[in-house]
Amino acid sequence: MAGFAGPPGDVYHPVTHGGDPAIDSAFYGLWLVLFEGKMRALFSILFGASMELFVRRAEHSGRGGQALQLRRLGWLAVFGYLHWLVWWGDILFDYALAGLAALALRQAPSRLLIVIALMTFTCSQAYNTVSWVPLVDAEQAVGAHTATPDQAKYLSESRASAVTNAAQDLAAVGHGLLTQAVAKLADRPLDPLFGALSEIGEALPYMLLGVVLLRSGVFDGGWPRRRLAILAVSGLAIGSAMTIPFALWAWHHGYPYAAMHMAIGGALSLAHLLTALGYAALLMLGSGALRATRLGRRIAAAGRMALSNYLGSTLLMTAIFYGWGLGLVGRIGTAWQAAFVMLGWIVILGWSAPWLARFRQGPLEWLWRSLVEGRKISLAR
């Protein structure tokens, strides 16, 4: 939401536009502990599991699962690129690229997949963390009034560059939708590729873990409830124990620029993973009871339309915040952004179930499947 309501850099710190800075800081700390990085990890794990499930089902029906999945990823990359033309925060192109690697590795034994996932994850996140160390050192030295002239200059230039980039990003999203897309194509057409390559060290390990978890039975009742409970408690407890102290420190120090980039970009990655696994186990423990409720059925319907809801959320939020819509970008503080999160949830939960009562799939799921199959799939029930 911060990435819709403001420039990309607003993801790393609370923003206040006419509100109470203390409240905005508190809300940001809450998002940092509960959601930041955890939802992306869970989404990526489920994507890996869904790839494995798709291939299995296709092969069970006598079709070439690998080839069909390859075509699915190709069309997903197309969706992702088009999505990037609308909003900078696309993840579909990243998933398409990482999915190719996961597809190539999916037939390996589970233990080998775990080793590959953990090694890739550790190396990439360690690199992301270490790359920010010099700037964090400079930032801490400036705060303690012990910085060298070079450190002070380094931090000043980095912050100035961030301010300039934020101003440019705000100006860019003030234009019409077509103008923004044309500018991206003209100025930086390879950005999605570069972004996907930089993120593969996170996305690929999550996907491989999703494949392993599906094989182990965690998503279809194969795990005893006691084991799920242990994973839920340990994942949430350890992940929170790693995140909360940093969140409190960052809150007390005003969410320092460099430290926040280092933490969100790498240093808190293990905490994100552990918390996401805890969430997954907790959801599996409660899924039976939840699905028996009206809310649970609406959540399940929303999940069956994940692609339509993902891209639909972008259209909704950019229509609210960007210049081609209401133009509220850069005007909504962190605390008030929660209201727009709630709006997104209401829309998603409100339309998904009625749509699926009349149609077999979401509109973009239908389009995706039709493109993969090379024929028009029946949509109406």
Secondary structure by P-SEA (a helix, b strand, c coil): ccccccccccccbbbbccccaaaaaaaaaaaaacccaaaaaaaaaaaaaaaaaaaaaaaaacccaaaaaaaaaaaaaaaaaaaaaaccccaaaaaaaaaaaaaacccccaaaaaaaaaaaaaaaaaaaaaaaaaaaaaaaaaaaccccaaaaaaaaaaaaaaaaaaaaaaaaacccaaaaaaaaaacccaaaaaaaaaacccaaaaaaaaaaaaaaccccccccaaaaaaaaaaaaaaaaaacaaaaaaaaaacccaaaaaaaaaccaaaaaaaaaaaaaaaaaaaaaaaaacaaaaaaaaaaaaaaaaaaaaaaaaaaaccccccccccccccccaaaaaaaaaaaaaccaaaaaacccccaaaaaaaaaaacccccccc
